[in-house]
Amino acid sequence: GLLPVSRSAVRRRKFIKVAGSGASRLAPHKRRDTMPPEGVRTAPIMSTPALIAIDAGGSRTRAGVYDDAGALLAEAEGPGANPVAYGLETAIERLAAACAKALARAGAAEAPAIAAGVSGCGAGAAAAAIAEILCDRFGAAEAFIGGDGWPVLYATAGWRPAILVISGTGCTVFVHTGGGSTFNIGGRGTLWGEDGGAYGLACAGLRAALGCPDAALIGV
């Protein structure tokens, strides 16, 4: 699910422990002035940004800036930001870079809310760390951070029973029973199983191709 984090909660917490990294921690992050990325021209702002929405997968990250009416003001893309694949700090920097570029294109530097669906990110320490830094960097009062499948599932099916299959770099199946129960299958990363995604299919094809000479040697 999504993890809401308010700025008041962010300010009370100086450190967020990085999931699975033993004693390592993120350094305290001070808010800094947001400047447009080098080479990006800012457009005259036509409407006030109300939300930064982020879709971050294993191969690509997309950020869009929306107004109160839900109209898209600007968007930007960047490389994948899966914290399991690239590490939490790299993922956060890629998410922040996409947000900064989208805001600059909308002629703004801040937005009051952030919603992000990030592959490899549940409602745990990684989500809390992403929410903390993005809220601080872009002046947001709240952030909703979670996996990349649930926003798509609810946007498509609402609260009706539904199954969503995401097959990109990896593969995950999300299930909503309609009675408030939800669960997902797969999506554990390339080491533990992404069999329905592009990575898993490519590896299966390579294994089959490389196995042909061996099979010929033993007459299979």
C-alpha positions as CSV (number, residue, x, y, z in Angstrom):
1,G,0.0,0.0,0.0
2,L,0.9,3.7,0.1
3,L,2.7,5.2,3.1
4,P,1.6,8.8,3.9
5,V,4.2,11.0,5.5
6,S,3.5,14.6,6.7
7,R,6.2,17.3,6.9
8,S,5.7,17.6,10.6
9,A,6.6,13.9,11.0
10,V,9.5,14.4,8.7
11,R,10.9,17.2,10.9
12,R,10.7,15.1,14.0
13,R,12.8,12.3,12.5
14,K,16.4,13.1,11.9
15,F,17.5,9.7,10.5
16,I,15.8,7.0,8.5
17,K,17.5,3.6,8.6
18,V,18.2,2.2,5.2
19,A,16.4,-1.2,4.8
20,G,18.8,-4.1,4.7
21,S,22.0,-2.1,5.0
22,G,23.0,-3.0,8.6
23,A,24.5,0.0,10.3
24,S,24.5,2.4,7.4
25,R,22.1,5.4,7.5
26,L,21.0,8.2,5.4
27,A,22.6,11.5,6.4
28,P,20.2,14.2,7.7
29,H,18.9,16.2,4.7
30,K,18.5,19.9,4.8
31,R,16.1,21.5,2.5
32,R,17.9,23.5,-0.2
33,D,16.7,25.9,-2.8
34,T,15.4,24.1,-5.9
35,M,17.0,25.4,-9.1
36,P,16.1,24.2,-12.6
37,P,18.5,21.5,-13.9
38,E,21.2,22.8,-16.2
39,G,20.0,23.1,-19.8
40,V,16.3,23.0,-18.9
41,R,14.3,26.1,-19.8
42,T,11.5,27.1,-17.4
43,A,8.1,27.9,-19.0
44,P,5.8,30.6,-17.7
45,I,3.5,29.0,-15.2
46,M,-0.1,28.8,-16.3
47,S,-1.6,27.1,-13.3
48,T,-0.5,26.3,-9.7
49,P,1.0,22.9,-9.2
50,A,-0.9,20.8,-6.7
51,L,0.8,17.4,-7.1
52,I,3.9,15.7,-8.4
53,A,3.0,12.1,-9.5
54,I,5.8,9.7,-10.1
55,D,5.8,6.3,-11.9
56,A,9.2,4.7,-11.3
57,G,10.1,1.3,-12.7
58,G,13.3,-0.7,-13.1
59,S,14.1,0.9,-16.5
60,R,12.4,4.3,-16.5
61,T,11.1,7.0,-14.2
62,R,8.4,9.4,-15.2
63,A,7.3,12.5,-13.2
64,G,4.3,14.6,-14.0
65,V,3.1,17.9,-12.4
66,Y,-0.7,18.4,-12.1
67,D,-2.9,21.2,-11.0
68,D,-6.0,21.1,-8.7
69,A,-8.2,20.1,-11.6
70,G,-6.0,17.1,-12.5
71,A,-4.6,18.7,-15.6
72,L,-1.1,17.8,-16.6
73,L,1.2,20.9,-16.6
74,A,4.5,19.3,-17.4
75,E,6.3,16.0,-17.3
76,A,9.8,14.6,-17.4
77,E,11.6,11.3,-17.7
78,G,14.7,9.7,-16.2
79,P,16.4,6.4,-15.6
80,G,14.9,3.6,-13.5
81,A,14.7,4.2,-9.7
82,N,14.1,0.8,-8.2
83,P,15.8,0.9,-4.7
84,V,16.4,-2.8,-4.7
85,A,18.2,-2.8,-8.1
86,Y,20.1,0.5,-7.8
87,G,20.3,1.2,-4.1
88,L,18.2,3.6,-2.1
89,E,20.4,6.7,-2.4
90,T,20.7,6.3,-6.2
91,A,16.9,5.8,-6.4
92,I,16.2,8.9,-4.4
93,E,18.5,11.0,-6.5
94,R,16.9,9.8,-9.7
95,L,13.4,10.4,-8.4
96,A,14.4,13.9,-7.3
97,A,16.0,14.7,-10.6
98,A,12.9,13.7,-12.5
99,C,10.7,15.8,-10.2
100,A,13.0,18.9,-10.5
101,K,13.0,18.6,-14.3
102,A,9.2,18.3,-14.4
103,L,8.7,21.3,-12.0
104,A,11.1,23.4,-14.0
105,R,9.1,22.7,-17.2
106,A,6.0,23.8,-15.4
107,G,7.7,27.0,-14.3
108,A,7.7,26.0,-10.6
109,A,10.1,24.8,-7.9
110,E,7.7,23.3,-5.4
111,A,4.4,21.4,-5.1
112,P,2.2,20.8,-2.0
113,A,1.9,17.0,-2.4
114,I,3.8,14.1,-3.9
115,A,2.5,10.6,-4.9
116,A,4.9,8.0,-6.1
117,G,4.6,4.4,-7.3
118,V,8.1,3.0,-7.1
119,S,8.9,-0.6,-8.1
120,G,10.7,-2.5,-5.4
121,C,9.3,-0.1,-2.7
122,G,6.7,-1.1,-0.2
123,A,5.4,0.8,2.8
124,G,8.6,0.4,4.8
125,A,11.8,2.1,5.6
126,A,12.6,2.8,1.9
127,A,9.3,4.5,1.4
128,A,9.7,6.6,4.5
129,A,13.2,7.7,3.4
130,I,12.0,8.6,-0.1
131,A,9.0,10.6,1.3
132,E,11.3,12.5,3.8
133,I,13.8,13.7,1.2
134,L,11.3,14.5,-1.5
135,C,9.0,16.4,0.8
136,D,12.0,18.4,2.1
137,R,13.5,19.1,-1.3
138,F,10.3,20.2,-3.0
139,G,8.3,21.8,-0.2
140,A,5.6,19.2,-0.1
141,A,3.2,19.0,2.9
142,E,2.6,15.3,2.4
143,A,3.8,12.4,0.3
144,F,2.2,9.0,-0.5
145,I,4.9,6.5,-1.5
146,G,4.4,2.8,-2.3
147,G,4.9,0.1,-4.9
148,D,4.2,0.8,-8.6
149,G,1.3,-1.6,-9.0
150,W,-1.3,-0.4,-6.6
151,P,-1.9,3.1,-8.1
152,V,-2.5,1.4,-11.5
153,L,-4.9,-1.2,-10.0
154,Y,-7.0,1.3,-8.1
155,A,-7.1,3.8,-11.0
156,T,-8.3,1.1,-13.3
157,A,-10.7,-1.0,-11.2
158,G,-11.5,1.2,-8.2
159,W,-12.5,-0.9,-5.3
160,R,-13.9,-3.8,-7.4
161,P,-12.3,-7.2,-7.3
162,A,-9.4,-7.1,-9.8
163,I,-6.1,-8.6,-10.9
164,L,-3.3,-6.5,-12.4
165,V,-0.3,-8.0,-14.1
166,I,2.7,-5.7,-14.6
167,S,5.3,-7.2,-17.0
168,G,8.1,-4.8,-17.7
169,T,11.7,-5.3,-16.7
170,G,10.3,-7.5,-14.0
171,C,6.9,-9.0,-13.3
172,T,4.4,-8.7,-10.5
173,V,0.8,-9.7,-10.0
174,F,-1.4,-7.5,-7.8
175,V,-4.7,-8.9,-6.5
176,H,-7.6,-7.0,-4.9
177,T,-10.4,-9.3,-3.6
178,G,-13.0,-6.6,-3.3
179,G,-13.4,-7.3,0.4
180,G,-10.5,-5.1,1.5
181,S,-7.9,-7.9,1.1
182,T,-5.0,-7.3,-1.1
183,F,-1.8,-9.2,-1.9
184,N,0.8,-9.4,-4.6
185,I,2.9,-12.3,-6.1
186,G,6.4,-12.0,-7.6
187,G,8.3,-8.8,-7.9
188,R,11.2,-10.0,-5.8
189,G,14.0,-8.9,-8.0
190,T,16.1,-10.6,-10.6
191,L,17.8,-12.9,-8.2
192,W,14.7,-14.4,-6.6
193,G,12.3,-14.4,-9.5
194,E,11.1,-12.1,-12.2
195,D,10.1,-14.9,-14.6
196,G,7.4,-13.1,-16.5
197,G,9.4,-9.9,-17.1
198,A,11.8,-8.9,-19.9
199,Y,14.8,-9.8,-17.8
200,G,13.5,-13.3,-16.9
201,L,12.5,-14.0,-20.5
202,A,15.8,-12.9,-21.8
203,C,17.7,-15.1,-19.3
204,A,15.5,-18.1,-20.2
205,G,16.2,-17.6,-23.9
206,L,19.9,-17.4,-23.3
207,R,19.9,-20.5,-21.1
208,A,18.0,-22.4,-23.8
209,A,20.4,-21.2,-26.5
210,L,23.5,-21.9,-24.5
211,G,22.2,-25.4,-23.6
212,C,21.8,-26.5,-27.2
213,P,25.5,-27.3,-27.8
214,D,25.5,-29.3,-24.5
215,A,22.4,-31.2,-25.6
216,A,24.0,-32.0,-28.9
217,L,27.1,-33.4,-27.3
218,I,25.1,-35.9,-25.3
219,G,22.7,-36.7,-28.1
220,V,19.5,-35.2,-26.6
